[in-house]
Amino acid sequence: MIEYITVFSERYRDLLTALGEHIYISGLSVLFGSLLAIPLGIYLTRMRTNWVKGTIFTIANVFQTIPSLALLAMLIPLLGVGLAPAIFALFLYSLMPLLRNTYAGFQSIDPDIIESAKGMGYSPFQRLTRIELPLAFSYIMSGLRVTTVYIISWTTLATLIGAGGLGQLIVGGLGVNDKQLIFAAAVASMLLALFVDIALNRVERFVSQKTHTETNA
């Protein structure tokens, strides 16, 4: 049992390097997914054409149903191996939960609140930034938290196409039957997901409390 603990000090350089790569891959994937899915989710709430909404949600959902290994393999002929196909695949996986939660958050807003804001002379941009975004924020953050945890988990598979990360240590440990290294890399991945989830939860609570205070002021 001691060797499962000492491996963290013996291989800390490798673990830190792999952890940095893991954060880079998963962070970029979630960032790109957020930059597309959140504005798109907001735009869909303004759209009256239901078949367009259905088509976009169907496309996003299709990416969720493709097994991760299959999607990575499909991207190799298009993007080769390394970071590009890994980030692109994880980006595709991030779209559906972010899109769904953003859309649900804006749809949950009472229409009477929007009408009241219009009556007070709020412009569309003011209604979006001062009324709708704060009210939908918890939904958006919930989608972001779920997505980030999933992406951190799925990033371990990125090593199979040469992208690196903690998965590289896990696969390397499997190759030489190094149980201690496998354990250390798996624990590091779980702790990263837990830390990010807690951090995002605190951000959500802080922003929600601040918004509630400003609303009551």
C-alpha positions in Angstrom: 0.0 0.0 0.0 2.9 2.4 0.7 4.0 2.2 -2.9 0.6 3.6 -4.0 1.4 6.7 -2.0 5.1 7.1 -2.7 4.4 7.0 -6.5 3.1 10.5 -6.2 6.4 11.8 -4.9 8.5 9.6 -7.2 6.6 10.5 -10.4 5.4 13.9 -9.5 7.1 15.6 -12.5 5.4 13.2 -15.0 2.1 13.6 -13.2 2.3 17.4 -13.2 3.2 17.5 -16.9 0.4 15.1 -17.8 -2.0 17.1 -15.6 -1.1 20.3 -17.4 -1.8 18.7 -20.7 -5.1 17.3 -19.4 -6.2 20.7 -18.2 -5.2 22.3 -21.6 -7.1 19.8 -23.7 -10.2 19.7 -21.6 -10.2 23.5 -21.0 -10.0 24.4 -24.6 -12.7 21.9 -25.5 -15.1 23.3 -23.0 -14.2 26.9 -23.9 -14.8 26.4 -27.6 -18.0 24.5 -26.8 -19.2 27.3 -24.5 -18.4 30.0 -27.1 -20.7 28.2 -29.6 -23.4 26.5 -27.6 -24.3 29.2 -25.1 -24.9 32.0 -27.7 -26.6 29.5 -30.0 -28.9 28.4 -27.1 -29.8 32.0 -26.5 -30.5 32.5 -30.2 -32.7 29.5 -30.4 -35.0 31.0 -27.7 -35.6 33.9 -30.1 -36.3 31.7 -33.0 -39.9 30.9 -34.0 -39.1 28.2 -36.5 -39.5 24.9 -34.6 -38.0 22.6 -37.3 -34.8 24.6 -37.2 -34.6 24.2 -33.4 -35.3 20.5 -33.7 -32.6 20.0 -36.4 -29.9 21.8 -34.3 -30.7 19.8 -31.2 -30.8 16.6 -33.2 -27.4 17.3 -34.7 -25.9 18.1 -31.3 -27.5 15.0 -29.8 -26.0 12.8 -32.5 -22.5 13.7 -31.4 -23.4 12.6 -27.9 -24.5 9.2 -29.1 -21.3 8.4 -31.0 -18.9 6.3 -28.8 -15.8 8.4 -27.9 -13.3 5.9 -29.3 -15.3 5.7 -32.6 -15.5 9.5 -32.9 -11.7 9.8 -32.3 -11.0 7.1 -34.9 -13.3 8.9 -37.4 -11.4 12.1 -37.0 -8.0 10.7 -37.6 -8.3 10.6 -41.5 -9.6 14.2 -41.3 -7.3 15.9 -38.7 -4.6 13.3 -38.1 -3.4 12.5 -34.6 -2.5 14.7 -31.7 -4.2 17.6 -30.1 -6.4 18.8 -33.0 -8.7 15.8 -33.3 -8.9 15.3 -29.6 -9.9 18.9 -28.8 -12.4 18.8 -31.8 -14.0 15.6 -30.6 -14.4 16.8 -27.0 -15.7 20.1 -28.3 -18.4 18.2 -30.2 -19.3 16.3 -27.0 -19.6 19.5 -25.0 -22.2 21.0 -27.2 -25.4 19.2 -26.2 -25.5 19.7 -22.4 -24.4 23.4 -22.8 -27.0 24.0 -25.5 -29.8 22.2 -23.7 -29.2 23.9 -20.3 -28.9 27.4 -21.9 -32.1 26.9 -23.8 -33.9 25.6 -20.8 -32.7 28.4 -18.6 -34.0 31.1 -20.9 -37.2 29.2 -21.5 -37.8 29.1 -17.8 -38.0 32.9 -17.5 -41.5 34.2 -16.8 -42.7 36.1 -19.9 -44.3 38.7 -17.6 -40.8 39.7 -16.3 -39.7 40.3 -19.9 -42.8 42.3 -20.6 -42.2 44.4 -17.5 -38.7 45.1 -18.6 -40.0 46.2 -22.0 -42.4 48.5 -20.3 -39.6 50.1 -18.3 -37.8 50.9 -21.5 -35.1 48.3 -21.4 -33.5 47.6 -24.8 -33.1 44.0 -26.0 -29.4 44.1 -25.0 -30.3 45.4 -21.5 -33.0 42.8 -21.1 -30.5 40.1 -22.0 -27.6 41.3 -19.8 -29.6 42.6 -16.8 -32.6 40.3 -16.7 -32.4 37.1 -18.7 -28.8 36.1 -18.2 -28.9 36.5 -14.4 -32.1 34.5 -14.2 -30.8 31.7 -16.5 -27.3 31.7 -15.0 -27.9 28.8 -12.7 -29.1 26.6 -15.6 -26.1 27.6 -17.7 -23.6 26.9 -14.9 -25.3 23.6 -14.2 -24.7 22.6 -17.9 -21.1 23.9 -17.7 -20.3 21.9 -14.5 -21.7 18.7 -16.0 -20.0 19.2 -19.3 -16.6 20.0 -17.7 -16.6 16.9 -15.5 -17.5 14.7 -18.4 -14.9 16.3 -20.7 -12.2 15.8 -18.0 -13.2 12.2 -17.8 -13.3 11.7 -21.6 -9.9 13.4 -22.1 -8.2 10.4 -20.7 -9.0 8.7 -24.0 -7.3 11.4 -26.0 -4.0 9.7 -25.4 -5.0 6.9 -27.8 -4.5 9.4 -30.7 -1.4 10.9 -29.3 -2.9 13.9 -27.5 -1.2 13.3 -24.1 -2.8 14.0 -20.7 -3.2 11.8 -17.7 -4.5 9.0 -20.0 -1.0 8.7 -21.4 0.2 7.6 -18.0 -2.7 5.2 -17.5 -2.1 3.6 -20.9 1.7 3.5 -20.3 1.1 2.0 -16.9 -1.1 -0.7 -18.5 1.6 -1.5 -21.0 4.2 -2.3 -18.3 1.7 -3.4 -15.6 2.6 -0.4 -13.4 -0.4 -0.5 -11.1 1.0 2.4 -8.9 1.3 4.7 -11.9 -2.2 3.8 -13.1 -3.6 4.5 -9.7 -1.8 7.8 -9.4 -3.0 9.1 -12.8 -6.5 7.9 -12.2 -6.6 9.7 -8.8 -5.2 12.8 -10.3 -7.9 12.8 -13.0 -10.7 12.3 -10.4 -9.3 15.0 -8.1 -9.1 17.4 -11.1 -12.8 16.8 -11.9 -13.8 17.2 -8.3 -11.8 20.4 -7.9 -13.2 22.0 -11.0 -16.8 21.0 -10.1 -16.4 22.6 -6.6 -14.8 25.7 -8.1 -17.6 26.2 -10.6 -20.2 25.6 -7.9 -18.6 28.4 -5.8 -18.6 30.7 -8.8 -22.2 30.0 -9.4 -23.2 30.6 -5.8 -21.1 33.9 -5.7 -22.7 35.3 -8.8 -26.2 34.2 -7.8 -25.8 35.8 -4.4 -24.4 39.0 -5.9 -27.2 39.2 -8.5 -29.8 38.6 -5.8 -28.4 41.3 -3.6 -28.3 43.8 -6.5 -31.9 42.9 -7.4 -33.1 43.5 -3.9 -31.1 46.7 -3.5 
